[in-house]
Amino acid sequence: MPKDKRPRGAAGRQQAQGVKHPRKALYRARAHANPLSDSQWPVPARPSDYDWSDHFQEFFQAAKGTATALIDRCSTDASEPADAAQPPASTADAAVLKPATPATSAINSPDPTPPAQDAGAVQAQAPLVEDDPQTLRQQQHEQAADGGQFDLQVRFADVGCGFGGLLVRLSPLYPDRLMVGMEIRDKVTNYVIERVSALRREQPGKFNNITALRTNAMRHLPNFFLKGQLHKLFFLFPDPHFKTANHRRRIIQTFLLAEYAFILAPGGVLYTITDVQELGEWMRSKLDAHPLFQRISDEELDNDPAANLLTSASEEAQKVARNEGKTFRNVYRRIHDEDM
């Protein structure tokens, strides 16, 4: 009997569906990059200047359509007599208007911030259907909606995202949260963008909440994120910069922790992991010494789906696992200012 030579697994699915995924071999880049170099690329002057709708078109379109429908309904209800019998809310409306269940822990919920607003606040969010993109972005940043279908803020950021493995694994776990991978290497960034695009074509309706962009996170994070905007911030297998003279290039530094505390919401979580023991001790010592970060115990992290991905989701984590290497995980919560 002749051997079946048809592609199997992911390659077979891609061929059957006519979706071509990017090949890593064509996007390889140097493992090391100097974040202190004078390389320049476009950076917004302030977070409200950046148009995230180009990255998350489906999310923005769905929010605009839902907002329009709810505003029309509210207008209809307001025009009816006060004593008129009101029809029961539809399931779709209830899903939007129902307040979120308070979380018992920031790491068990993607929202360390208060529950979503109730129905009375829907009309106040009418500007979400504004047609002017600049006005829409400004109003979204001013409102900074906390949860529900109107949350168009990026909430998770993976700094040094590599080939995007963590983003792809996080996407189905938190389908209502927008996530961005930030990478300094241009070829690797292009790979993640192409990978996400292929996944969206292959599985319509999925992976619409993740994206990637090229930037230098050591310099420009406050240009993209408002104060307290992020709920989760990831640093997976960062460059160890072994030479003492290059330690200043490490992504976890005392002066940078102030920026991370600024963009993280109180209760937000900062994740780090490395396979270099000296670097793991370095990151832990810097975070332990900072007054706005508190270490999360391993017992508590057992209930955090994101923390459980640190040792398996990224390509670097898989490489360490294949080589049976050790990893050093340090995860911290951004505490409230008054708890200092």
Secondary structure by P-SEA (a helix, b strand, c coil): cccccccccaaaaaaaacbbbbbcccccccccccccccccccccccccccccccccaaaaaaaaaaaaaaaaaaaaaaacccccccccccaaaaaaacccccccccccccccccccccccccccccccccccaaaaaaaaaaaccccccccccccccccccccaaaaaaaccccccbbbbbbbccaaaaaaaaaaaaaaaaacccccccccccccccccccccccccccccbbbbccccccccccccccccccaaaaaaaaaaccccbbbbbbcccaaaaaaaaaaaaacccbbbbccccccccccccccccccaaaaaaaaabbbbbbbbbbbcccccc
